[in-house]
């Protein structure tokens, strides 16, 4: 009788549409593009769905949830809006506890019948393919699970030599596809191909989990599988000529575990030439399987970052080299959690190539040695005299060099790495000291009675320059060192040259510049007591990049000849003539056609509706103050040309112009407006060599990029000329 009652009760529950609670603890997921939270539990009933969220963030910072952005999406395509939030109020900025973790419960409507997985979404961030039934299907691979991953040498160097993955193999700085795999007991023969080349690898598994790997039994060496806590690689770097103008370098790599739902499908490298003051932003193409690649134009070794917003992968590369980089997605994702710093302490980061040792050394040092900032200059300028600030900064220099010495003893940096790092540290401190002397002037009006703030910078303030490596070409390696040369170029002692030269009667612009440099020479070698050095010669060439613009060719020839009188370095002399041809060519073209490529394709699509019109293109962002100011200042000019055959076109990207700010600013903005994905904007940066904004281009009625140097007219006259052209 009791059994019949129980059966009736179960049947009644089913009839009423009710079911017992189903709980999934720590559900597996396929991918996430945020490190700020994890799903601890999902509870499903016919009344609702509860998602238990664990947040992991910086203690003292805050988390905030918007009811408009939070939602679930199931594998059938249905979306569910939240009903309730426990642990905080909607839109509340709740501080993160000292532990760095907190817990929240989100209630959603009940899931539809047949749902097997869900996405937990917050705007564009989220955790995808959260499994409610079963596990995440494993990637099919022809390799044994004991082989998949990265393999390092066992000779003490820990050099990354092989990467075996389901889709391909990384070996010899190259990606290889599988042709055939043969198994003979515990031995494996991999037949590989890459761009017409073929390779055979023989692998023998050892009892301790190691593998012997080589192209034959004679070349086999013992390798160990990577441990995330292993030290960086070691090795030797062959010496090369520092300057190799017109060279190329190739960066490639693999983000294991990447998924296009990361929110980006490309990266960018802000490459530059410090000597010529040219920017060469370069797009890093990223495939769906996580492989990426980019070709750089280099005259000398460089270090920088691959920016996969919001992540940065550090690198060092030399002209003619190929560098391969590996990192695991979950490791890269740590940067999302530690937003109070440029996160660098990656555990899976590996480099392959002739510069792998230097990359490893610079990356390891970068974790412990940070660049100096100027965010505290206002307070320091009011409390420290220039001399006191310099003493403090030089003590920082000594401290950082001591840290470098300790790191060297621990990780055995190469001599070349040590030289690069020492130069980097000294230049950074030099920039810091020069910056302070310039910046404090902007604060003097705030406290006119502050004697410390009003004190003049003494002449001996700059005597620290005698201790700086001004003759070391390694100064040109870090991308950021353009700041040092800019500050050195415009130090106050050199400003005296402009005042003194004004007292001379000089015929012609070249002679005026020559007079100024003669005065600067005297200041450099006598007042500052510096020896002739590479850095000083570099700022002479950099000065040409400014002064050559808009000169007649004959005048430009004279200026270059006079500038090079005291410059002996062959590379610098070559770049001076390069700048001459760039800014004052013997034959100046009025315009140039857009080249072939993805960036040009994106741009052509944007301007297609305005074919036959002159187009003034403004690259801008709501987060850029000068951009907004220029747009406002040009309003009268836009009104002047209203109704004429010219279009004012504004292009920004989704990252640097948040949608609410964008809508507010552009509400009354006359013109054609485009807010495009950052990936597309990266290609436009590369196309027009945009490292900074605002940036402007003019397109004529034939769809060609206008060379404004050809016309030598102000904006309104140039617009009239282009409108009248056929």
Secondary structure by P-SEA (a helix, b strand, c coil): caaaaaaaaaaaaaaaccccbbbbccccccccccccccccbbbbcccbbbbbbbbbcccccbbbbbccccccccccbbbbbbccccccccccccccccccbbbbbbbbccccccccccccccccccccccccccccccccccccccccbbbbbccccccccbbbcccccccccbbbbbccccccccbbbbbbbcccbbbbbbbbbccccccccccccccbbbbbccccccccbbbbbbbccccccbbbbbbbbccccccccccccbbbbbccccccccccbbbbbbccccccccccccccccccccccccbbbbbcccccbbbbbbbbccccccccccccccccccccccccccaaaaaaaaaaaaacbbbbbccaaaaaaacccaaaaaaaaaaaaaaaaaaaaaaaaaccccaaaaaaaaaaaaaaaaaaaaaaaaaaaaacccccccccccccccccccccccccccccccccccccaaaaaaaaacccccaaaaaaaaacccccaaaaaaaaaaaaaaaaaccccccccaaaaaaaaaaaacccccccaaaaaaaaaaaacccccaaaaaaaaaaaaacccccccccccccccaaaaaaaaaacccccbbbbccccccccaaaaaaaaaaaaaaaaaccccccbbbbbccccccaaaaaaaacccccccccccaaaaaaaaaaaccccccbbbbbcccccccccccccccaaaaaaaaaacc
